[in-house]
Amino acid sequence: MQPSEVADLIRTALPGAEVHVQSADNVHFAARVVAPAFAGKRGIARHQMVYAALGDRMGGEIHALSIDALTPDEAAARASD
């Protein structure tokens, strides 16, 4: 699976999300997802939202996924550090 396909699936499930996905081998991925939908949610809930977007591909086409899930405010605060 290509990183762009993973990003598209996440964007479809989380409208308005800014998604960047990288992979060196197309089975192990790292995703940075900045989404307003994460507001008020704890880390595990955010990850579950991303996993839900990928469905059955997790554990199959996507062997591993590292997720950095942030709200827009959190992303802005990191950028100013």
C-alpha positions as CSV (number, residue, x, y, z in Angstrom):
1,M,0.0,0.0,0.0
2,Q,1.3,3.4,-0.9
3,P,1.6,6.2,1.8
4,S,-0.8,8.4,-0.3
5,E,-3.5,5.6,-0.2
6,V,-3.2,5.5,3.6
7,A,-3.4,9.3,3.8
8,D,-6.5,9.3,1.6
9,L,-8.3,6.8,3.8
10,I,-7.6,8.8,6.9
11,R,-8.7,12.1,5.2
12,T,-12.0,10.4,4.1
13,A,-12.8,9.3,7.6
14,L,-11.6,12.6,9.3
15,P,-12.8,15.4,7.0
16,G,-10.7,18.5,7.4
17,A,-7.7,16.6,8.7
18,E,-4.2,17.4,7.6
19,V,-2.5,14.1,7.0
20,H,1.2,13.2,6.2
21,V,2.1,9.6,5.9
22,Q,5.6,8.1,5.3
23,S,6.9,4.6,4.6
24,A,10.2,3.1,3.6
25,D,8.7,-0.3,2.7
26,N,5.0,0.3,2.1
27,V,4.0,-2.0,5.1
28,H,5.4,0.0,8.0
29,F,4.0,3.6,8.2
30,A,4.3,6.7,10.2
31,A,1.4,9.1,10.1
32,R,1.0,12.7,11.4
33,V,-2.7,13.6,11.6
34,V,-3.9,17.0,12.6
35,A,-7.6,17.0,13.0
36,P,-10.3,19.2,14.6
37,A,-12.1,16.0,15.4
38,F,-9.4,15.1,18.0
39,A,-10.4,18.0,20.3
40,G,-11.4,16.8,23.7
41,K,-10.3,13.2,23.0
42,R,-7.5,11.4,24.8
43,G,-4.6,9.8,22.9
44,I,-6.0,6.3,22.7
45,A,-9.3,7.6,21.3
46,R,-7.5,9.5,18.7
47,H,-5.5,6.4,17.7
48,Q,-8.7,4.4,17.6
49,M,-10.2,6.9,15.2
50,V,-7.3,6.6,12.8
51,Y,-7.3,2.8,13.1
52,A,-11.1,2.8,12.3
53,A,-10.3,4.8,9.2
54,L,-8.0,2.0,8.0
55,G,-10.2,-0.9,9.0
56,D,-9.2,-4.4,7.9
57,R,-6.0,-3.1,6.3
58,M,-4.5,-2.9,9.8
59,G,-2.6,-6.1,10.4
60,G,-2.8,-6.9,6.7
61,E,-1.6,-4.4,4.1
62,I,-0.5,-2.2,6.9
63,H,1.7,-4.2,9.2
64,A,2.6,-1.3,11.6
65,L,1.5,2.3,12.0
66,S,3.1,4.9,14.2
67,I,0.6,7.8,14.8
68,D,1.1,11.3,15.9
69,A,-2.4,12.6,16.4
70,L,-2.9,16.3,17.2
71,T,-5.5,19.0,17.3
72,P,-4.8,22.1,15.2
73,D,-4.0,24.0,18.4
74,E,-1.6,21.4,19.6
75,A,0.2,21.3,16.2
76,A,0.5,25.1,16.2
77,A,1.9,25.0,19.7
78,R,4.5,22.5,18.6
79,A,5.4,24.5,15.6
80,S,6.2,27.5,17.8
81,D,8.4,25.6,20.2
